[in-house]
């Protein structure tokens, strides 16, 4: 069977960036930035993306493009006889399932809030305590959350059932272009608010106060973490798009473009949120509740807030769905490649499986609210802990070692693949950095996440 490929380079870049652009950019990035006092954190974040994110991204894409296969068979194609690197491919598949087990719930929250703003359940002048109570009401309702999570699974797999070009690429292109348009409109609007200048000063002007308050070590490790997790590296979510790529363009340039799009969206999310927070006297370091508890209070106090709230959660829906579609495609590709299933069969089996697997996260806030499987964390946080703190850093370390050590694919073969095509080339002089410094940085992230 002939390998599917992207119709255009723009399609590849938008789908790959769409996989990276998710709730990590537009939800996690602003609150981690707020917690670390803005300024220097943003600077270190961009630096960490360049020195860690881009190199590991080239490795996932290189393994995909060189093998033209999904995770498990990619390793089998490139590894030396009798070696066992391909076992990691199974962990990649588990990681994708685990990620979707809670991502469908969070995507459902975005849909719920979009619907509430659209239909006027959030309205101008709504009491702040009523606006912030909505999230608790949503979490306590297993029926609404369950229906939304199952709907996300059904819509996602219907799109992917049309194939790479007619399904994923076509829908992701429209969604990503709409997302980029919405984010610009929202950012321009935020910059016209009364407290915009203060908000942007906090957000982008480096201040020694933030380092004194938070400590340089904490600030740098948070920046490393965010730069690393924003690209979803380590569970083959990006590797699969490498397998659909043409050989026309070198991978360093493509990786930088994906990172640039991803960073643009994260920075714009901050441009939307910080001016709004400062204009309406809301603390920007509110943590994970920033999006669902704090921001609705801002929108209901804003003139035209219902309109801006609707647009904001439409943008959030696109951001989360772009990741859902990309990871679903990866799961389907692994099943089609490894088990020889047709796309229809893979869609049906995985659709039913993920509908069932999404329910523990839904029930974790109501029916099973006393169930705390890992370190006293609820179901969503436990699933996220396994993905973010274990599977992503360990997986990235495996990809790195596979690409740069003699026991794996080997640095020379990796470099030849990365530099195939036109564009920015990586120098062989980077070998010591890739072999010694980068693994240590990833181990630091892993240990930090576990401690």
C-alpha positions in Angstrom: 0.0 0.0 0.0 1.4 3.4 -1.0 2.3 5.7 1.9 0.0 8.7 2.2 1.7 12.1 1.9 0.8 15.8 2.5 -0.7 17.7 -0.4 1.4 20.7 0.3 4.2 22.0 2.5 1.8 24.5 4.1 -0.4 21.5 5.0 2.5 19.8 6.7 3.5 22.9 8.6 0.0 23.7 9.8 -0.9 20.1 10.8 2.5 19.7 12.6 2.2 23.1 14.3 -1.5 22.2 15.1 -0.3 19.1 17.0 2.1 21.2 19.0 -0.4 24.1 19.5 -2.8 23.0 22.2 -3.9 23.8 25.7 -0.2 23.8 26.6 0.2 27.1 24.7 -3.0 28.9 25.4 -3.7 27.6 28.9 -0.5 26.5 30.6 1.9 29.0 29.1 0.1 32.2 30.4 -0.4 30.9 33.9 3.2 29.6 34.2 4.4 32.9 32.8 2.2 34.8 35.4 3.5 32.6 38.2 7.1 33.4 37.2 6.6 37.1 36.9 6.7 37.4 33.1 9.7 39.1 31.4 12.7 36.9 32.0 10.6 33.7 31.9 9.5 34.4 28.3 13.1 35.1 27.4 14.4 31.8 28.9 11.4 29.9 27.4 12.3 31.0 23.8 16.0 30.2 24.5 15.1 26.6 25.8 12.9 26.0 22.7 15.9 26.7 20.4 18.5 24.7 22.3 16.3 21.8 23.3 13.0 21.7 21.5 14.2 22.2 17.9 17.0 19.5 18.1 14.6 16.8 19.6 11.9 17.7 17.0 14.4 17.2 14.1 15.1 13.7 15.6 11.4 12.6 15.7 10.8 14.0 12.2 14.1 12.3 10.9 13.1 8.9 12.2 9.6 9.3 10.6 10.9 10.5 7.2 13.8 8.0 6.9 11.5 5.0 7.8 8.2 6.2 6.2 6.5 4.3 9.0 4.7 5.0 12.3 6.4 4.6 15.7 6.9 0.8 16.2 7.8 -0.1 12.6 10.0 3.1 12.3 12.3 1.8 14.9 12.2 -1.7 13.4 13.2 -0.3 10.0 16.1 1.7 11.3 17.5 -0.2 14.3 20.3 -2.7 14.1 19.4 -6.4 13.9 18.4 -7.9 17.3 18.2 -4.6 19.1 15.1 -3.6 21.0 14.5 0.1 20.4 11.1 -0.7 18.8 9.8 -1.5 22.3 9.6 2.3 22.8 7.1 2.4 19.9 4.6 0.6 22.1 5.1 3.2 24.9 4.5 5.9 22.3 1.1 4.3 21.4 0.2 4.1 25.2 1.3 7.7 25.6 -1.0 8.8 22.8 -4.0 6.9 24.3 -3.2 8.3 27.8 -3.0 11.9 26.4 -6.3 11.5 24.7 -8.0 10.0 27.8 -7.9 13.5 29.4 -7.5 15.8 26.4 -11.0 14.9 25.2 -12.4 16.0 28.5 -10.6 19.3 28.5 -11.6 19.9 24.8 -15.2 19.2 26.0 -14.8 22.1 28.5 -13.8 24.4 25.7 -16.9 23.4 23.7 -19.1 23.9 26.8 -17.8 27.4 27.5 -18.1 28.4 23.8 -21.7 27.2 23.9 -22.4 29.1 27.1 -21.0 32.4 25.8 -22.7 32.0 22.4 -26.2 31.3 23.9 -25.9 34.1 26.5 -25.6 32.0 29.6 -22.6 34.3 30.3 -23.8 37.8 30.0 -22.6 41.4 30.5 -22.9 42.4 34.2 -23.2 38.8 35.4 -22.1 38.6 39.1 -18.4 37.5 39.3 -19.3 34.7 41.8 -21.9 33.3 39.3 -19.4 33.4 36.4 -16.7 31.6 38.5 -19.2 29.0 39.8 -20.0 27.7 36.3 -16.8 25.6 36.2 -17.7 23.7 39.4 -21.2 23.1 38.1 -19.8 21.7 34.8 -17.4 19.4 36.7 -20.1 18.0 38.9 -22.2 17.0 35.9 -21.0 13.6 34.5 -23.7 13.6 31.8 -22.8 16.8 30.1 -19.0 16.2 30.4 -19.5 12.6 29.2 -21.5 13.6 26.1 -19.0 16.3 25.2 -16.0 14.0 25.5 -17.7 11.3 23.4 -18.7 13.9 20.9 -15.0 15.1 20.6 -14.0 11.4 19.9 -16.7 10.9 17.3 -16.0 14.2 15.4 -12.2 13.6 15.6 -12.3 10.1 14.2 -14.9 11.1 11.5 -12.4 13.7 10.2 -9.5 11.2 10.3 -11.6 8.6 8.5 -11.4 10.6 5.3 -7.6 10.0 5.2 -4.6 12.3 5.5 -5.2 14.8 2.7 -9.0 14.9 2.5 -9.5 14.6 6.3 -6.7 15.7 8.6 -4.9 18.1 6.3 -8.0 19.8 4.8 -9.7 20.4 8.2 -6.6 21.3 10.1 -5.6 23.9 7.4 -9.0 25.7 7.8 -9.0 25.4 11.6 -5.4 26.6 12.0 -5.9 29.6 9.6 -9.1 30.5 11.5 -7.2 30.1 14.8 -4.4 32.5 13.7 -7.0 35.0 12.5 -9.0 34.8 15.8 -5.9 35.1 17.9 -4.8 38.3 16.1 -8.3 39.9 16.5 -8.4 39.0 20.2 -4.9 40.3 20.8 -5.6 43.6 19.0 -8.8 44.0 21.1 -6.9 43.2 24.4 -4.3 45.9 23.5 -7.0 48.5 23.4 -8.1 47.9 27.0 -7.3 50.5 29.7 -4.7 48.4 31.6 -3.0 47.0 28.5 0.2 48.9 28.9 0.7 47.6 32.5 -0.2 44.1 31.5 2.3 44.1 28.6 5.0 45.6 30.8 4.5 42.8 33.3 4.5 40.2 30.5 7.4 41.2 28.4 9.7 43.6 30.3 12.4 41.6 32.1 12.5 42.6 35.8 15.0 41.4 38.4 12.1 41.4 40.9 10.7 38.2 39.3 14.1 36.5 39.7 14.4 37.6 43.4 10.8 36.4 44.1 10.9 33.1 42.3 14.6 32.2 42.2 16.6 31.8 39.0 16.7 28.0 39.2 12.9 27.6 39.5 12.4 30.1 36.7 14.8 28.2 34.3 13.5 24.8 35.1 9.9 26.0 34.5 11.0 27.5 31.2 12.8 24.2 30.2 9.6 22.3 31.1 7.3 24.5 29.2 9.5 24.6 26.1 9.8 20.9 26.1 6.1 20.0 26.7 4.7 22.5 24.3 5.9 20.5 21.3 4.5 17.1 22.5 7.8 15.4 21.9 8.6 11.8 23.0 5.4 9.9 22.1 5.8 10.0 18.3 3.0 12.6 17.9 5.4 14.5 15.6 7.3 11.4 14.2 4.2 10.4 12.2 4.2 13.7 10.2 7.8 13.1 9.3 6.7 9.8 7.7 4.3 11.7 5.4 6.9 14.4 4.5 8.7 14.9 1.2 12.5 15.0 0.9 12.5 18.5 -0.5 13.3 20.5 2.6 15.9 20.0 5.3 14.4 19.2 8.7 16.1 21.9 10.8 14.3 24.7 8.9 11.0 22.9 9.1 11.4 22.3 12.8 12.2 26.0 13.4 9.1 27.0 11.4 6.9 24.6 13.5 8.5 26.1 16.7 8.0 29.6 15.5 4.2 29.0 14.8 3.9 27.3 18.2 5.7 30.1 20.0 3.7 32.8 18.1 0.4 31.3 19.4 1.8 31.0 23.0 3.0 34.7 22.9 -0.3 35.9 21.5 -2.2 34.0 24.1 -0.3 36.0 26.7 -1.1 39.2 24.8 -4.8 38.4 25.0 -4.8 37.4 28.7 -2.3 39.7 30.5 -3.8 43.1 29.4 -7.3 41.7 30.2 -6.2 40.6 33.7 -4.5 44.0 34.5 -7.5 46.0 33.1 -10.0 44.2 35.3 -7.8 43.7 38.4 -7.4 40.0 38.2 -4.1 38.3 39.3 -2.4 36.7 36.3 -0.7 34.0 38.5 -4.1 32.3 39.2 -2.7 28.9 38.1 -4.7 26.3 36.2 -8.1 28.0 37.1 -7.1 31.1 35.0 -9.0 30.0 31.9 -12.3 28.7 33.3 -12.7 30.6 36.6 -10.8 33.9 36.2 -11.2 34.8 32.5 -15.0 34.4 32.4 -15.2 37.0 35.2 -13.2 39.4 33.0 -15.4 38.8 29.9 -18.7 39.4 31.8 -17.4 42.8 33.0 -16.2 43.9 29.6 -18.5 45.8 27.2 -19.2 43.3 24.3 -17.8 40.6 26.6 -20.2 38.0 25.4 -18.9 38.4 21.9 -15.2 38.4 23.0 -15.8 35.4 25.2 -17.4 33.5 22.4 -14.5 34.3 20.1 -11.9 33.3 22.8 -13.4 29.9 23.4 -13.9 29.3 19.7 -10.1 29.9 19.4 -9.5 27.5 22.4 -11.7 24.9 20.7 -9.6 25.1 17.5 -6.4 24.9 19.6 -7.4 21.8 21.4 -9.1 20.0 18.4 -5.9 20.5 16.3 -4.0 18.4 18.8 -6.8 15.8 19.1 -6.9 15.3 15.3 -3.1 15.0 15.0 -2.8 12.4 17.9 -5.8 10.4 16.5 -4.0 10.3 13.2 -0.9 8.9 14.9 -3.0 6.2 16.7 -4.6 5.2 13.4 -1.3 5.1 11.6 0.2 2.8 14.2 -2.7 0.4 14.0 -2.8 0.4 10.2 1.0 -0.1 9.9 1.5 -2.6 12.7 -1.7 -4.7 12.5 -2.5 -4.3 8.8 -5.9 -2.9 9.5 -7.9 -0.8 7.0 -8.4 2.9 8.0 -12.2 2.2 8.5 -11.5 -0.7 10.9 -8.8 1.3 12.8 -11.3 4.3 13.1 -14.1 2.1 14.4 -12.0 0.1 17.0 -10.2 3.2 18.3 -13.3 5.3 18.3 -15.1 2.8 20.6 -12.0 2.3 22.7 -11.3 6.0 23.3 -15.0 6.7 24.1 -14.7 4.2 27.0 -11.1 5.4 28.0 -12.3 9.0 28.2 -14.9 8.2 30.9 -12.6 7.8 33.9 -11.4 11.4 33.6 -15.0 12.6 33.2 -16.1 10.6 36.3 -13.0 11.7 38.3 -14.7 15.0 39.1 -18.0 13.6 40.3 -18.9 9.9 40.6 -15.3 8.9 41.3 -14.2 12.1 43.0 -12.6 10.2 45.9 -10.4 8.1 43.6 -6.8 9.5 43.6 -4.7 6.9 41.8 -1.2 8.5 41.8 0.4 10.6 44.6 -3.1 11.8 45.8 -3.8 13.3 42.4 -7.3 13.1 40.8 -7.8 11.1 37.6 -6.9 13.9 35.1 -3.8 15.0 37.0 -2.7 11.3 37.4 -3.0 10.7 33.6 -1.3 14.0 32.9 1.5 13.1 35.4 2.2 9.9 33.5 2.3 11.6 30.1 4.0 14.9 31.0 6.4 13.8 33.7 7.4 10.3 32.5 6.5 9.4 28.9 7.4 12.7 27.2 10.9 13.2 28.8 11.8 9.5 28.8 10.5 9.2 25.2 12.5 12.2 24.1 15.6 10.8 25.7 15.1 7.5 23.8 14.7 9.3 20.5 17.8 11.3 21.2 20.0 8.3 22.2 18.6 6.4 19.2 19.7 9.2 16.8 23.1 10.1 18.3 24.7 6.9 19.7 26.4 4.0 17.9 24.0 1.5 19.5 21.0 3.1 17.8 20.6 4.5 14.3 23.8 6.6 14.6 24.6 10.3 14.4 25.9 10.2 10.8 22.7 8.6 9.4 20.6 11.0 11.5 22.5 14.0 10.2 22.3 12.9 6.6 18.5 12.6 6.9 18.1 15.9 8.7 20.2 17.7 6.0 18.4 16.1 3.0 16.7 18.8 0.9 17.0 22.6 0.7 17.2 24.9 3.7 19.1 25.2 7.0 21.7 22.4 7.6 22.9 21.1 10.9 26.7 21.0 11.5 28.5 17.8 12.4 30.2 20.0 15.1 27.0 19.7 17.1 27.7 16.1 17.8 29.2 16.6 21.3 26.3 18.9 22.3 23.8 16.3 21.1 25.6 13.3 22.7 26.4 14.8 26.1 24.7 18.1 27.0 21.2 17.5 25.6 20.7 14.2 27.4 21.8 15.8 30.7 19.2 18.6 30.2 16.4 16.1 29.5 17.4 14.1 32.6 17.2 17.3 34.6 13.6 17.9 33.3 12.7 14.3 34.1 14.1 14.5 37.7 12.5 17.9 38.2 9.1 16.5 37.2 9.4 13.5 39.5 10.6 15.6 42.5 
